[in-house]
Amino acid sequence: MELTVTGMSCDGCEQNVEQAVSELDGVTAVEADHEGDRVVIDGEVSDADVRAAIEDAGYEPA
């Protein structure tokens, strides 16, 4: 799954998003890219759960 995420501006933001999403059950890998405004998630996880985790971390999934 790949989502556009706005609000990330640095490596620390990437780490925040990666940490939040990686804590979800079923996620096997996550990679955030602040320059491309995206996050790529591998695993069996619902879109709604990923979006909620990103929002809880303070960023906006598109």
Secondary structure, DSSP 8 states (H G I E B T S, - for coil): -EEEEES--SHHHHHHHHHHHHTSTTEEEEEEETTTTEEEEEES--HHHHHHHHHHTT-EE-
